[in-house]
Amino acid sequence: MARRLWFLCGMSKPFREWNPGQSLLFPPSLLDLVPPDHLAHFVRTTVAEDLDLSAILGAYTEERGYPPYHPVMMTALLLYGYCQGVYSSRRLAQACEERVDFMAVTALQKPDFRTISDFRKRHLEALKGLFVQVLRLCQKAKLVKLGHVALDGTKIKANASKHKAMSYGRLLKAEPELAAEVEQWLKNAEKTDAREDAEYGAARRGDELPDWVADKQRRLEKIREAKAALEAEAEEKAAEKQKAAAKKDEDGKRGRPAKRAPGDPDPKSQRNFTDPESRIMKGHDGFTQSYNAQAAVDSQSQVIVAQTLTNQASDAPHLPPIVAQIKQNTGRQARELSADAGYCSEANLKELNRRRISGYVATGRQKHGEKSATGERVTKPGTRVDAMRRKLVRAARRSRYRLRKQVVEPVFGQIKQARGFRQFLLRGLQKVSAEWSLICTAHNLLKLAAASR
C-alpha cells in the first residue's frame, strides 16, 4: 500500500513499507513490547520475585470454578497503574487493551474493570501491607539513611461533596420539618388512593407511593442517622472531658464552665451523607470534604518511611505514631526530624526527646522573608517550645529546619501534580487509609526503579 501511494504521489524518495494488515511471521515476545529498561518490566519482576504475596494468594482456596486471573499479575497491574497515575478500575481496564506497557505487565491479558475493582476491594488490607515490603527493598538498595526525616501532612479530597454535608444545627431544624412534610404527603396519598379506588375500582393498582415521597423518606432516614451519629460522638467526647475535668479537680485546677450541656453536639459539627467519615478541612483551595494524609520522608532519596491517614484536620496528634512507625518499619529510628508549626507542642517535643531524635519543629508560622521559622508565636520561658524557638533563632538560615520544604513538599507535588492524585476513589476511613498506603507504595517503587537504572 505504501509503495502504491509513493507512485501515485510521483515522489522519488522511497519510504519504509507500511502495511497494517500484514501478519507477523513469529509472535512477539512480551519483552519486546517495551524497551528492556522500562518501568513495566521492573514492576512486574519486583512484584513476582521480591514481594511476599502469601496473604493474597492464601485467600484462594476453592478448587472448583473457572480459574481467576493470577493474583500476582493483578497486584502488578495495580501497582504499575498507580505508578503511572492510572487509578480508576475503568481506566486500568482500558489501558490493558490500548497500552503496550500495560500489556507487558499483564502478558496481554485483559481483565475487565469489575474484576480489577473487586480484586482491589477484596485484598485491600493485604495490599496496604506491601508498603513496608517495598520500603525494606529501598533499605536494601541503600536509599534510606534516616539521617534526616521530614514530616508533613496534606489534605486530599474525599470521594464526597461538601454540599452533601449538614450541620447538627440544621439537622435539628430539618428533621421535624421534613417529618411533617412526609406525614402530610402520606395523608394526601391515602386520600388520593381512596378517591381513585372509588373512581376506577378497588381491583386496580393505585397503592404505590410516588417516587418523590420515597425520596423524602430516605432523606429523613439519613438525617436521623446522621443526627444520632453526631450525638454519639458528642457523648463520647463529653465522657473524655469529664474524666479530664475530674483529674483537674483532683489537682486543684478548675477550667471555664461548659458552653453547653455534656453530651450535646456542637451545632456547627457536620456529617457528610456520602462519606460520613470524611471531614470538611481547609486547604490551599479553600474548604473541601477531605482526609488528612501524613508522610514522613527520608532526605536521602525522598523515600516515604512512614505514612498514615486520618480524618482529623490537626497535624499535631500524629507525630508520636509516625515516629513509632518509622522504628517499626525500618528497624531503627531517625536521627533528625523536621516538621512545621502544626506539629509543635510540649508533648510532641517531649516525645522526640524521649526517643533521642534531634527535632527541628517550627514554633510559629514563618512569614515571607523571615530569617527564622519562629513566626509571631509568644513562648513561655522554660518550656520545650521556648527552647525550640531559641534553637531555631540561633541557627537562622543554617538551621536543619530548612531541609523540610525540600524533602517532603516535593513528594506531595509528585503525587498530586506529576501523577495526578488529588481525590480518593474509595470511601470510609479504613478503605481510604489503604488507598493512601498504595499511593505511598507506588511512590517508593518509582524511587527504587530510578535507583536501579
Secondary structure, 3 states (H helix, E strand, C coil): CHHHHHHHHCCCCCCCCCCCCCCCCCCCCHHHCCCCCCHHHHHHHHHHHCCCCHHHHCCCCCCCCCCCCCHHHHHHHHHHHHHCCCCCHHHHHHHHHHCHHHHHHHCCCCCCHHHHHHHHHHCHHHHHCHHHHHHHHHHHCCCCCCCCEEEEEEEEECCCCHHHEEEHHHHHHHHHHHHHHHHHHHHHHHHHHHHHHHHHCCCCCCCCCCHHHHHHHHHHHHHHHHHHHHHHHHHHHHHHHHHHHHHHHHHCCCCCCCCCCCCCCCCCCEEECCCCCCEEEEECCEEEEEEEEEEEEECCCCCEEEEEEECCCCCHHHHHHHHHHHHHHHCCCCCEEEECHHHCCHHHHHHHHHCCCEEEECCCCCCCCCCCCCCCCCCCCCCHHHHHHHHHHHHHHHCHHHHHHHHCHHHHHHHHHHCCCCECCCCCHHHHHHHHHHHHHHHHHHHHHHHHC
